[in-house]
Amino acid sequence: MDRQVGHKLREFRQLSGMSLSQLAEKVGLDTASLEKCEAGARHVSAIELWDICGVFDVSPGAFFED
């Protein structure tokens, strides 16, 4: 599941044209942690997911589609 969320996170970020460091700053994470999230090597907490959803204006369910 972490890889699925990470894959969608990377997809949303790239579609928005946002860099990893820009997103990290917006959600209060360091770039290395966010990079691990995108790779599925680090779990995205519920509050982090909520903050990320706010940046991309999507519902949390968007990360679990496909």
C-alpha positions in Angstrom: 0.0 0.0 0.0 2.9 2.4 0.8 4.2 1.9 -2.8 0.7 2.7 -4.2 0.4 5.9 -2.2 4.0 6.8 -3.1 3.4 6.2 -6.8 0.3 8.4 -6.8 2.1 11.1 -4.8 4.9 11.2 -7.4 2.3 11.3 -10.2 0.3 14.2 -8.6 3.5 16.1 -7.9 4.9 15.7 -11.5 1.5 16.6 -13.1 1.5 19.8 -11.0 5.0 20.7 -12.1 6.1 20.9 -8.5 9.6 19.9 -7.4 10.2 17.5 -4.6 11.6 20.3 -2.4 8.7 22.6 -3.1 6.2 20.0 -2.0 8.3 19.1 1.0 8.3 22.7 2.1 4.5 23.0 1.6 3.7 20.0 3.8 6.5 20.5 6.4 8.6 17.5 5.6 12.3 17.3 4.6 13.0 16.4 1.0 14.7 13.1 1.9 11.6 11.9 3.8 9.3 12.8 1.0 11.6 11.1 -1.5 11.3 7.9 0.6 7.5 8.3 0.7 7.4 8.5 -3.1 9.5 5.3 -3.3 7.3 3.5 -0.9 10.1 3.1 1.6 8.4 5.3 4.2 4.8 5.3 5.4 2.8 8.4 4.8 0.9 9.2 8.0 -2.7 10.2 7.9 -2.0 13.9 8.8 0.7 14.0 6.1 -1.7 12.6 3.6 -4.3 15.1 4.6 -1.8 18.0 4.1 -0.7 16.6 0.7 -4.3 16.3 -0.4 -4.8 20.0 0.4 -1.8 20.9 -1.8 -3.2 19.0 -4.8 -6.8 19.6 -4.0 -7.7 15.9 -4.1 -9.5 13.6 -1.7 -7.5 11.0 0.2 -9.3 8.3 -1.8 -7.4 9.6 -5.0 -4.3 7.9 -3.6 -6.0 4.5 -3.5 -7.5 4.4 -7.0 -6.3 2.0 -9.7 
